[in-house]
Amino acid sequence: MARKGYQERLEDLRADVVGMSDLVLERLEMGLEALETKDEDLAWEVIDGDAEVNEVYLEIEQECVDLIALQQPVAGDLRLIAASFKIITDLERIADLATNLGDYTLEARSTYFSEVDVQKVGEFAAEMVRDSVRAYEEENTDLCYDIDERDDTLDGMCEEASERIMRDLISGIEVESEEEVELLLEETSRILLTIRDLERVGDHGVNIAARTLYMIESDDELIW
């Protein structure tokens, strides 16, 4: 078999990053579904599946290292490789957050805050990630800026959800025993952590968009 050419390896690298994003988003969506349906089998599938994501991450990381060490890329090619490496790091962390959703599903023993729409927040964050990877794949700078603007909306959704939880606590959720008090405290901690993690998913989406913008135009405006 002939050795792959340099440009073909760059194209494969981009395709591999997109493929990893598909896997990670699948895990995230499974985690959200498990949380909503209290499906413990699905939760375990998400948790156990993290090893596959890590394996993919390491394979792409090695390809990035090889391309830099053996090909000595410059200019746009170097930015593509560097951006790809940073993006898979964000994707791996999103997968870790999806694993957290699996853990929260297994820990859940009550539903005191059923009116808080965690699914809506999660779907919004997942769409940010999906579009950020599409911006990377298509080299779409307009989409990069759009994702950055959407982060403000996600932050507002998370703040509103957290405030709703605190208002419910202050207004007085009725509990009749020490066990119910413990359940309430556990549920409060769990749902606040869930909202925090989903906000972080969106942050990683912005990171991907920022690295994509730098890859395309050498513009670090969105990097923070």
C-alpha positions in Angstrom: 0.0 0.0 0.0 1.4 3.4 -1.0 2.2 5.8 1.8 -0.5 8.5 2.1 0.4 11.9 0.8 0.7 14.8 3.1 -2.4 16.6 1.9 -4.4 13.4 2.1 -3.3 13.0 5.7 -4.5 16.5 6.5 -7.9 15.8 4.9 -8.1 12.6 6.9 -7.2 14.5 10.1 -10.1 16.9 9.6 -12.5 14.0 8.9 -11.3 12.2 12.0 -12.0 15.2 14.2 -15.5 15.5 12.7 -16.0 11.7 13.3 -14.9 12.1 17.0 -17.4 15.0 17.4 -20.2 12.7 16.1 -19.2 10.1 18.7 -19.1 12.6 21.5 -22.4 14.2 20.6 -24.0 10.8 20.5 -22.7 10.2 24.1 -24.0 13.6 25.2 -27.5 13.0 23.7 -27.5 9.6 25.4 -26.6 11.2 28.7 -29.4 13.7 28.4 -31.9 11.0 27.5 -30.8 8.8 30.4 -31.2 11.7 32.8 -34.7 12.5 31.5 -35.9 8.9 31.5 -34.0 7.7 34.5 -32.7 4.9 32.3 -29.8 3.3 34.3 -28.8 0.9 31.5 -28.4 3.9 29.2 -26.5 5.8 31.9 -24.0 2.9 32.2 -23.6 2.7 28.4 -22.5 6.4 28.4 -20.2 5.9 31.4 -18.6 2.7 29.9 -18.4 4.3 26.5 -16.0 7.0 27.7 -13.1 4.6 27.1 -13.8 4.5 23.4 -13.8 8.3 23.2 -10.4 8.4 25.0 -9.0 5.9 22.6 -10.1 7.9 19.6 -8.7 11.1 21.2 -5.3 9.4 21.6 -5.2 8.2 18.0 -5.9 11.7 16.6 -3.4 13.3 19.1 -0.7 10.9 17.8 -1.5 11.8 14.2 -1.2 15.5 15.1 2.2 14.9 16.7 3.4 12.9 13.7 2.3 15.5 11.2 4.2 18.2 13.1 7.3 16.1 13.7 7.6 14.5 10.3 6.2 17.0 7.9 7.2 20.3 9.6 4.0 22.1 8.4 3.9 25.9 8.2 1.3 28.7 8.0 -2.3 27.4 7.3 -1.4 23.7 7.6 0.2 24.2 11.0 -2.8 26.1 12.2 -5.1 23.3 11.0 -3.1 20.7 12.9 -2.9 22.9 16.0 -6.6 23.7 15.9 -7.4 20.1 15.4 -5.4 19.1 18.5 -7.1 21.8 20.6 -10.6 20.8 19.3 -10.2 17.1 20.2 -9.2 18.2 23.7 -12.5 20.1 24.0 -14.4 17.2 22.6 -12.8 14.8 25.1 -13.9 17.1 27.9 -17.4 17.3 26.5 -17.4 13.5 26.6 -16.4 13.6 30.3 -19.3 16.0 31.0 -21.6 13.5 29.2 -20.3 10.8 31.6 -21.2 13.1 34.5 -24.8 13.0 33.2 -24.7 9.2 33.4 -23.4 9.5 37.0 -26.2 11.9 37.9 -28.8 9.6 36.5 -27.5 6.8 38.7 -27.5 9.1 41.8 -31.0 10.5 41.2 -33.5 9.4 43.9 -36.1 12.2 43.6 -37.6 14.8 41.3 -38.2 17.9 43.3 -37.3 20.3 40.4 -39.2 18.6 37.6 -40.2 22.0 36.1 -36.6 23.0 35.4 -36.1 22.1 31.7 -32.7 20.5 31.7 -33.3 19.0 28.3 -33.9 22.3 26.7 -30.6 23.6 28.1 -28.7 20.5 27.1 -30.1 20.4 23.5 -29.1 24.1 23.1 -25.6 23.4 24.3 -25.3 20.3 22.1 -26.4 22.3 19.0 -23.7 24.9 19.7 -21.1 22.1 19.7 -22.5 20.6 16.6 -22.4 23.9 14.7 -18.9 24.7 16.0 -17.6 21.5 14.4 -19.5 22.3 11.2 -17.7 25.6 11.2 -14.4 23.8 11.5 -15.3 21.3 8.8 -16.6 24.0 6.3 -14.2 26.8 7.4 -17.2 29.0 8.1 -16.2 32.2 10.0 -19.7 33.6 10.2 -20.8 30.5 12.1 -17.9 31.0 14.5 -19.1 34.4 15.5 -22.7 33.2 15.7 -21.7 30.4 18.2 -19.9 33.0 20.4 -23.1 35.1 20.5 -25.2 32.1 21.3 -23.1 31.5 24.4 -24.8 34.5 26.0 -28.2 32.9 25.5 -27.0 29.7 27.0 -25.6 31.5 30.0 -28.9 33.2 30.5 -30.8 29.9 30.3 -28.5 28.4 32.9 -28.8 31.4 35.2 -32.6 31.4 34.9 -32.7 27.6 35.7 -30.5 28.1 38.8 -32.6 31.0 40.0 -35.7 29.0 39.6 -34.2 26.2 41.8 -33.3 28.7 44.5 -36.7 30.4 44.4 -38.3 27.0 44.9 -36.1 26.3 47.9 -36.8 29.7 49.4 -40.5 29.5 48.9 -40.5 26.3 50.9 -40.6 22.8 49.4 -42.5 20.7 51.9 -40.4 17.9 53.5 -41.6 15.8 56.4 -38.6 13.9 57.6 -34.8 14.0 57.8 -34.6 11.5 55.0 -36.6 13.9 52.7 -34.4 16.8 53.7 -31.4 14.7 52.7 -33.0 13.8 49.4 -33.8 17.5 48.7 -30.2 18.5 49.4 -28.9 15.8 47.1 -31.3 16.7 44.3 -30.5 20.4 44.6 -26.8 19.7 44.4 -27.2 17.3 41.5 -29.4 19.5 39.3 -27.1 22.6 40.0 -24.1 20.5 38.9 -26.0 19.3 35.8 -26.8 22.9 34.8 -23.1 23.9 35.4 -21.9 21.0 33.3 -24.2 21.9 30.4 -23.0 25.5 30.5 -19.5 24.1 30.2 -20.5 22.1 27.2 -21.4 25.4 25.6 -18.1 26.9 26.6 -16.3 24.1 24.9 -18.4 24.8 21.8 -17.2 28.4 21.9 -13.6 27.2 22.3 -14.0 25.1 19.1 -15.4 28.0 17.2 -12.5 30.2 18.5 -9.8 27.8 17.4 -11.6 27.4 14.1 -11.6 31.2 13.5 -7.9 31.3 14.3 -7.2 28.4 12.0 -9.0 30.1 9.1 -7.9 33.7 9.5 -5.2 33.7 12.1 -7.7 35.8 14.2 -7.5 35.2 18.0 -10.5 37.5 18.7 -12.7 34.7 20.2 -9.9 33.0 22.2 -10.1 33.6 25.9 
